[in-house]
Amino acid sequence: MINGIGRGQHPLARSSAPRRLLDLETWTASGIPLLRDPREFVLELHQRHLPQPGTVVVAVLDPLHRLTASASFTPWPHDADGWQHRNALLTHLRQITPHDLRLAEPVRTAVLLRCREGAPGWTEQDGAWMWALRDAATLHGLRCGSYIGLTPAGWQTLGDGRSGRNPHAGSWADGPVHTVTELPPRSALEPPRGQRGQRTDRTQRSRQPERPWTPARVTAIEPARRTGTR
């Protein structure tokens, strides 16, 4: 391990251990900006995405510390390397917000929340996601912000010791249930008769290769209270 980063084995070597990760001491010492009000921030992010165990939520805070963009997805469970995690985060960041690579220094911040089963505290898989968040933020011109773990015991911002009991990994079940009656009528979804064939052709042409993760939810962010970093 060099500077807290696990260089690991050759990419073709058969091993389930993470090859790129940050230990908790390195993460804590790297000067991660603190969330001003982590309880309020975690609650807002949870209400927007209702993450279940296995879900990752990446969010972007603007210079005024407001939540401007966020996306949630479920990575493949067998992925354990920070390299795959970094690629997934970077792909979603590119989808929800433009980069700031032309700026002299970052002004916006990327924050990650990971919902999982198990005991609270740092794990090697958390270390791989920390490495991924730091690298993805750098490649997108953002500051690397807090890493939040959501477990059955509650939430915890790893590295600064702040935590709470709610929300927790099972809180998604308490969210609103969307029924069939809330869907738009079928007539609103169908195109005019003369355009049905054209719409089908465009849909087929726009199909993309299957991704190694399951997109869960991307939210449109409205102006909100300041819940960001110092």
C-alpha positions as CSV (number, residue, x, y, z in Angstrom):
1,M,0.0,0.0,0.0
2,I,1.4,3.4,-1.1
3,N,0.0,6.6,0.4
4,G,-3.0,4.8,1.6
5,I,-3.8,3.5,-1.9
6,G,-3.9,-0.2,-2.5
7,R,-2.2,-0.8,-5.9
8,G,-3.0,-4.5,-5.7
9,Q,-2.5,-7.3,-8.2
10,H,-2.5,-7.4,-12.0
11,P,-6.0,-6.7,-13.3
12,L,-6.2,-10.2,-14.7
13,A,-5.3,-11.8,-11.4
14,R,-8.1,-13.8,-9.8
15,S,-8.8,-12.2,-6.4
16,S,-12.0,-10.9,-4.7
17,A,-10.0,-8.4,-2.6
18,P,-10.3,-4.7,-3.5
19,R,-7.2,-3.5,-5.4
20,R,-7.8,0.3,-5.1
21,L,-8.9,1.6,-1.8
22,L,-8.3,4.2,0.9
23,D,-7.9,3.3,4.5
24,L,-9.9,5.3,7.1
25,E,-6.8,7.1,8.5
26,T,-5.8,8.3,5.0
27,W,-9.3,9.4,4.3
28,T,-9.5,11.3,7.6
29,A,-6.2,13.0,7.0
30,S,-6.9,14.1,3.5
31,G,-8.8,17.2,4.5
32,I,-12.3,16.2,3.3
33,P,-14.7,19.3,3.7
34,L,-17.3,18.7,6.4
35,L,-21.0,18.8,5.9
36,R,-22.5,21.8,7.7
37,D,-25.6,19.9,8.8
38,P,-25.2,16.2,8.0
39,R,-28.4,15.2,9.6
40,E,-30.5,17.5,7.4
41,F,-28.5,16.6,4.3
42,V,-28.8,12.9,4.8
43,L,-32.6,13.2,5.4
44,E,-33.0,15.3,2.2
45,L,-31.0,12.9,0.1
46,H,-32.8,9.9,1.6
47,Q,-36.2,11.4,0.9
48,R,-35.2,12.0,-2.8
49,H,-33.9,8.5,-3.5
50,L,-35.2,6.1,-0.7
51,P,-32.0,4.0,-1.1
52,Q,-32.3,0.3,-0.3
53,P,-29.3,-1.8,0.8
54,G,-26.9,-2.2,-2.1
55,T,-27.7,1.3,-3.5
56,V,-25.2,4.1,-3.9
57,V,-26.2,7.8,-4.1
58,V,-23.8,10.4,-5.5
59,A,-24.7,14.1,-5.0
60,V,-23.2,17.5,-6.1
61,L,-23.2,20.6,-3.9
62,D,-22.8,24.0,-5.5
63,P,-20.5,26.8,-4.2
64,L,-23.4,28.1,-2.0
65,H,-23.6,24.6,-0.4
66,R,-26.9,23.7,-2.0
67,L,-27.8,20.3,-3.4
68,T,-27.9,20.8,-7.2
69,A,-27.8,17.2,-8.6
70,S,-28.0,13.6,-7.5
71,A,-28.3,10.1,-8.8
72,S,-28.7,6.7,-7.3
73,F,-27.8,3.3,-8.8
74,T,-27.1,-0.3,-7.8
75,P,-23.7,-1.6,-8.8
76,W,-23.0,-5.3,-9.5
77,P,-22.5,-7.0,-6.2
78,H,-19.4,-8.8,-7.3
79,D,-17.5,-5.6,-8.1
80,A,-15.0,-5.0,-5.4
81,D,-12.4,-2.8,-7.1
82,G,-12.4,1.0,-6.7
83,W,-11.6,1.2,-10.4
84,Q,-15.1,-0.1,-11.4
85,H,-16.7,2.0,-8.7
86,R,-14.9,5.1,-10.1
87,N,-16.1,4.4,-13.6
88,A,-19.7,4.1,-12.4
89,L,-19.6,7.3,-10.4
90,L,-18.0,9.2,-13.2
91,T,-20.6,8.0,-15.7
92,H,-23.4,9.2,-13.5
93,L,-21.7,12.5,-12.7
94,R,-21.4,13.2,-16.4
95,Q,-25.1,12.5,-16.8
96,I,-26.4,14.8,-14.1
97,T,-24.0,17.8,-14.1
98,P,-21.4,19.5,-16.4
99,H,-17.7,19.3,-15.4
100,D,-15.7,22.1,-13.9
101,L,-12.3,21.1,-15.4
102,R,-11.8,24.6,-16.9
103,L,-11.8,26.2,-13.4
104,A,-8.5,27.0,-11.7
105,E,-9.7,25.1,-8.6
106,P,-12.9,23.2,-7.7
107,V,-15.9,25.1,-6.3
108,R,-18.5,22.4,-6.2
109,T,-18.4,19.2,-4.1
110,A,-19.2,15.6,-4.7
111,V,-20.7,13.6,-1.8
112,L,-21.4,9.9,-1.7
113,L,-23.9,7.9,0.4
114,R,-23.8,4.1,0.4
115,C,-26.6,2.0,1.8
116,R,-25.7,-1.5,3.0
117,E,-26.4,-4.2,5.4
118,G,-24.0,-5.1,8.3
119,A,-22.4,-3.3,11.2
120,P,-21.6,0.4,11.0
121,G,-18.0,1.6,10.6
122,W,-15.4,1.4,7.8
123,T,-15.0,-1.8,5.6
124,E,-12.7,-2.5,2.7
125,Q,-15.6,-2.0,0.4
126,D,-16.1,1.4,1.8
127,G,-12.4,2.0,1.2
128,A,-12.9,1.1,-2.4
129,W,-15.8,3.6,-2.8
130,M,-13.7,6.3,-1.0
131,W,-11.0,5.8,-3.6
132,A,-13.6,5.9,-6.3
133,L,-15.2,9.1,-5.0
134,R,-11.9,10.9,-4.8
135,D,-10.8,9.9,-8.2
136,A,-14.2,10.6,-9.9
137,A,-14.4,14.0,-8.3
138,T,-11.0,15.0,-9.5
139,L,-11.7,13.8,-13.1
140,H,-14.9,15.8,-13.1
141,G,-13.4,19.0,-11.7
142,L,-15.1,18.7,-8.3
143,R,-13.9,18.6,-4.7
144,C,-14.1,15.3,-2.9
145,G,-16.7,15.6,-0.2
146,S,-18.0,13.4,2.6
147,Y,-18.6,9.7,2.5
148,I,-21.8,8.6,4.3
149,G,-22.6,5.1,5.4
150,L,-26.2,4.0,5.8
151,T,-26.6,0.8,7.8
152,P,-29.4,-0.8,9.9
153,A,-27.9,1.1,12.9
154,G,-28.4,4.5,11.2
155,W,-26.2,6.9,9.2
156,Q,-22.6,7.9,9.8
157,T,-20.2,10.3,8.1
158,L,-17.0,8.2,8.1
159,G,-13.9,10.1,9.3
160,D,-15.5,12.7,11.5
161,G,-17.6,10.6,13.9
162,R,-21.0,12.3,13.3
163,S,-23.9,9.9,13.1
164,G,-27.6,9.4,13.8
165,R,-30.2,6.7,14.1
166,N,-32.5,7.9,11.4
167,P,-32.7,7.4,8.5
168,H,-31.3,3.9,8.4
169,A,-30.9,1.1,5.8
170,G,-34.5,0.0,6.3
171,S,-36.1,3.5,6.2
172,W,-36.9,3.1,2.5
173,A,-39.8,0.9,3.5
174,D,-41.4,3.9,5.3
175,G,-41.5,6.0,2.1
176,P,-44.5,6.7,0.0
177,V,-46.0,3.9,-2.0
178,H,-46.7,4.7,-5.7
179,T,-49.8,3.0,-7.0
180,V,-51.0,2.3,-10.5
181,T,-53.6,5.1,-10.2
182,E,-50.8,7.6,-10.0
183,L,-49.5,6.8,-13.5
184,P,-50.5,9.1,-16.4
185,P,-53.3,7.9,-18.6
186,R,-52.3,5.7,-21.6
187,S,-53.5,8.3,-24.1
188,A,-51.0,10.8,-22.7
189,L,-48.1,8.4,-23.4
190,E,-49.1,7.4,-26.9
191,P,-47.9,9.6,-29.9
192,P,-50.3,10.6,-32.7
193,R,-51.1,7.8,-35.2
194,G,-48.9,9.2,-37.9
195,Q,-45.9,9.4,-35.6
196,R,-46.1,6.0,-33.9
197,G,-43.8,4.2,-36.4
198,Q,-41.3,7.1,-36.3
199,R,-41.2,7.0,-32.5
200,T,-40.6,3.2,-32.5
201,D,-37.7,3.6,-34.9
202,R,-36.1,6.4,-32.8
203,T,-36.5,4.3,-29.6
204,Q,-34.7,1.3,-31.3
205,R,-31.9,3.4,-32.6
206,S,-31.3,5.0,-29.2
207,R,-30.9,1.8,-27.3
208,Q,-27.4,1.5,-25.7
209,P,-25.4,-1.5,-24.5
210,E,-26.3,-2.9,-21.1
211,R,-24.4,-1.3,-18.3
212,P,-22.7,-3.1,-15.4
213,W,-25.1,-1.4,-12.9
214,T,-28.8,-0.8,-12.5
215,P,-29.8,2.9,-12.6
216,A,-32.2,3.6,-9.8
217,R,-33.2,7.2,-9.8
218,V,-32.0,10.7,-10.9
219,T,-33.7,13.6,-9.3
220,A,-34.3,17.2,-10.5
221,I,-33.1,19.5,-7.8
222,E,-35.0,22.6,-6.8
223,P,-33.5,25.5,-4.8
224,A,-33.2,24.3,-1.2
225,R,-31.8,25.1,2.2
226,R,-28.0,25.3,2.6
227,T,-26.9,21.8,3.7
228,G,-23.4,21.6,2.3
229,T,-19.8,21.8,3.3
230,R,-17.8,24.3,5.2
